[in-house]
């Protein structure tokens, strides 16, 4: 289906790389139930992939919320950040997987979490306030952190 990247542990598939890059764009963590829509796959396909990524130490699943209706948040580990950084370096050198080289402005626009927010139709109408949106705040802070380096 796609290209694969050699890792010290195993090989990563294109979809595994896309999931890791997607979570990174979303600020390093994201609710599992909303991740599928952002990546463009269904949960039946995605759950085994997340299990493999977790076994490799690239993500952590963290349950948040109540006992009955808690949700899982997927978080990247330091190992994942290191791997993604190596992939970017290889792409800049012209080797490694085919990683889209986007202009900085386009990359930022595509990473805005509002584009995949399940509450976008109610945003700003009392239900959700963009000034107090955790996802938007994390995204904004991740941009600031990127530019600090």
C-alpha positions as a printed NumPy array, in Angstrom:
array([[  0.   ,   0.   ,   0.   ],
       [  2.626,   2.544,   0.95 ],
       [  6.174,   3.097,   1.91 ],
       [  7.682,   1.797,   5.081],
       [ 10.349,   3.23 ,   7.338],
       [ 12.983,   1.123,   9.059],
       [ 13.096,   1.585,  12.8  ],
       [ 15.426,  -0.001,  15.309],
       [ 12.542,  -2.14 ,  16.586],
       [ 10.435,  -2.811,  13.493],
       [  9.185,  -1.226,  10.317],
       [  6.554,   1.502,  10.392],
       [  3.877,   1.521,   7.721],
       [  2.684,   4.657,   5.969],
       [ -0.553,   4.722,   7.995],
       [  1.388,   4.406,  11.267],
       [  3.519,   7.37 ,  10.242],
       [  0.395,   9.323,   9.291],
       [ -1.152,   8.643,  12.696],
       [  1.99 ,   9.768,  14.514],
       [  2.268,  12.896,  12.356],
       [ -1.43 ,  13.628,  12.85 ],
       [ -1.16 ,  13.419,  16.63 ],
       [  1.916,  15.624,  16.512],
       [  0.013,  18.243,  14.475],
       [ -2.738,  18.149,  17.073],
       [ -0.343,  19.174,  19.816],
       [  1.005,  15.755,  20.807],
       [ -2.202,  14.315,  22.222],
       [ -5.754,  13.779,  21.034],
       [ -8.91 ,  11.917,  22.003],
       [ -8.913,   8.445,  20.499],
       [-12.563,   8.589,  19.448],
       [-11.957,  11.745,  17.353],
       [ -8.629,  10.619,  15.925],
       [-10.207,   8.404,  13.272],
       [-12.044,  11.272,  11.622],
       [ -8.869,  13.355,  11.532],
       [ -6.745,  10.565,  10.054],
       [ -9.485,   9.382,   7.698],
       [ -9.804,   5.76 ,   8.828],
       [-12.343,   3.875,  10.923],
       [-11.762,   2.63 ,  14.465],
       [-11.791,  -1.014,  13.345],
       [ -8.729,  -0.298,  11.212],
       [ -7.129,   2.114,  13.665],
       [ -7.32 ,   0.225,  16.959],
       [ -4.864,  -2.545,  15.958],
       [ -2.494,   0.124,  14.64 ],
       [ -2.636,   2.012,  17.94 ],
       [ -1.929,  -1.244,  19.781],
       [  1.199,  -1.812,  17.669],
       [  2.356,   1.773,  18.201],
       [  1.783,   1.434,  21.945],
       [  3.754,  -1.848,  22.09 ],
       [  6.641,  -0.127,  20.296],
       [  6.607,   2.664,  22.873],
       [  5.619,   5.385,  20.396],
       [  2.302,   6.312,  22.031],
       [  0.635,   6.094,  25.418],
       [ -3.093,   5.669,  25.97 ],
       [ -4.394,   7.563,  28.947],
       [ -7.939,   7.155,  30.225],
       [ -9.541,  10.4  ,  31.346],
       [-12.996,  11.186,  32.642],
       [-15.429,   9.169,  34.708],
       [-15.377,   5.465,  35.407],
       [-18.291,   4.63 ,  33.12 ],
       [-17.87 ,   7.109,  30.273],
       [-14.171,   7.828,  30.316],
       [-12.35 ,   8.436,  27.073],
       [ -8.839,   7.593,  25.977],
       [ -6.357,  10.276,  25.056],
       [ -3.508,   9.188,  22.811],
       [ -0.181,  10.862,  23.608],
       [  3.091,  10.734,  21.732],
       [  6.146,   9.579,  23.635],
       [  9.652,  11.04 ,  23.414],
       [ 10.581,   8.079,  21.229],
       [  7.864,   9.093,  18.74 ],
       [  9.011,  12.713,  18.668],
       [ 12.57 ,  11.546,  17.999],
       [ 11.401,   9.26 ,  15.189],
       [  9.305,  12.003,  13.573],
       [ 12.252,  14.375,  13.755],
       [ 14.448,  11.786,  12.024],
       [ 11.811,  11.325,   9.312],
       [ 11.731,  15.082,   8.675],
       [ 15.52 ,  15.193,   8.426],
       [ 15.534,  12.322,   5.913],
       [ 12.823,  14.006,   3.875],
       [ 14.801,  17.256,   3.775],
       [ 17.863,  15.327,   2.572],
       [ 15.776,  13.721,  -0.15 ],
       [ 15.823,  10.235,   1.359],
       [ 13.394,   8.324,   3.508],
       [  9.65 ,   8.163,   2.969],
       [  7.769,  10.462,   0.664],
       [  6.774,  13.127,   3.157],
       [  4.899,  16.032,   1.689],
       [  6.92 ,  19.186,   1.72 ],
       [  4.418,  21.913,   2.423],
       [  4.986,  25.593,   2.82 ],
       [  5.043,  26.686,   6.43 ],
       [  1.802,  28.623,   6.042],
       [ -0.056,  25.713,   4.453],
       [  1.23 ,  23.291,   7.087],
       [ -0.068,  25.577,   9.826],
       [ -3.469,  25.949,   8.155],
       [ -3.814,  22.191,   7.746],
       [ -2.938,  21.606,  11.381],
       [ -5.658,  23.848,  12.86 ],
       [ -7.696,  21.521,  15.104],
       [-10.963,  23.301,  14.265],
       [-11.033,  21.525,  10.903],
       [-11.705,  18.189,  12.615],
       [-13.55 ,  19.404,  15.702],
       [-16.87 ,  17.603,  16.235],
       [-18.292,  20.771,  17.814],
       [-17.373,  23.235,  15.033],
       [-21.029,  23.797,  14.11 ],
       [-21.738,  24.985,  17.681],
       [-18.497,  26.88 ,  18.256],
       [-18.955,  30.438,  19.432],
       [-22.649,  29.999,  20.212],
       [-22.388,  29.411,  23.945],
       [-21.638,  25.692,  23.816],
       [-17.962,  26.106,  22.977],
       [-15.993,  29.313,  23.233],
       [-12.867,  29.494,  21.026],
       [-11.156,  31.599,  23.688],
       [-11.471,  28.723,  26.169],
       [-11.067,  25.719,  23.865],
       [ -8.436,  23.323,  25.246],
       [ -7.66 ,  21.813,  21.849],
       [ -7.154,  25.201,  20.209],
       [ -5.046,  26.394,  23.148],
       [ -2.78 ,  23.304,  23.001],
       [ -2.4  ,  23.748,  19.253],
       [ -1.481,  27.408,  19.661],
       [  1.057,  26.582,  22.358],
       [  2.597,  23.865,  20.184],
       [  3.128,  26.475,  17.428],
       [  4.812,  28.792,  19.902],
       [  7.048,  25.956,  21.114],
       [  7.994,  25.048,  17.52 ],
       [  9.066,  28.582,  16.767],
       [ 11.073,  28.812,  19.982],
       [ 13.504,  26.188,  18.642]])
